[in-house]
Amino acid sequence: MMPEQENRMNSHNRTALRASTLVAGLLIPFYMYAANQAPPKKPEPQPPASQSVQPQVDKRTADAAQQKQRELVAEAQAAIAETEQALKALDEKRTRDALSALASATGTLELILARSPRLALAPVRTDVVTHDLLAKDDTIKAAVKEVRDRLRDGEVQKARQLMQGLASEVEFRTLNIPLETFPDAIKAITPLIDAGKTEEAKTALRTMLGTLVVTTDIVPLPKLRAEEQIKAAQALSEKANRSKEDNLKLAQSIAAARDQLRIAELLGYGDKKDYKPMYQQIDELEKKTAGGKSGVGWFDRIRQQLGAWLK
């Protein structure tokens, strides 16, 4: 996974961006467009081989989201809920209830620190946002060129809007409690309430809730799709006496893997130097599997390369 980089979209070629948001296990599909463009026409058609691995890609994304949910700290969620209850109690002039809620939140956070003294961020919630750029190479190239032209002309904000859609990735956005500062901030609010400074206490609580830290992990979709294409191709390559249909599917899967690498390269995922060895492996695989030839271990190298790529 990679640190968050906010680079996205294209307007000139009216490229469609399929997006979905997964919040606490609920998948809500919708469409997103750059702010300065009219809604595009249909997403550009994808080859059948690319479409064939989508169920596996969706499953891997869902599995990763579930893993993120398992990593959430229940006590951190409770501490946030108790802090919000304290704010609500102050709004309703129930100072005793507010103090009780803050005391409970403090105890909850101390429990987290007692269990994990070195934990800096306690994850409260993870949202998953998927940006799926359904476009061909030429469309992406044109979009990137337009962004560069805008930047060259000093039109930074127009370029920024266009870049918002230049992504094909899954974002795991996690909301965290900063354990180094949050407990002390709660303790500092209690004297304000005791002194009758309710408005100051409410302002401090709102400020504190605004200090929650968002961390983002990104998984490029071209990586997942290339990996699934290579898996499919490997299974076929190890099959002796393949049919013509099998040979066609094998060739299409290898070609689709190369296409996904090309998309990833155009969108700027990873280092340029990482792509050449993978392209070379794919070229070799096309030669090895041509004419119905089969064998074991041919795909080990490319699978290793893809596994290490964009970690």
Secondary structure, DSSP 8 states (H G I E B T S, - for coil): -EE-------STT---EEEEEEETTEEEEEEE--TTS---SS-----HHHHHTHHHHHHHHHHHHHHHHHTS-HHHHHHHHHHHHHHHHHHTT-HHHHHHHHHHHHHHHHHHHHH-TT--EEEEEEEEEEEEE---HHHHHHHHHHHHHHHHTT-HHHHHHHHTT---EEEEEEEEEETTTHHHHHHHHHHHHHTT-HHHHHHHHHHHHTT-EEEEEEEEHHHHHHHHHHHHHHHHHT-SS--HHHHHHHHHHHHHHHHHHHHHHHTT-S-GGGHHHHHHHHHHHHHHHGGG---SSTTHHHHHHHHHTT-
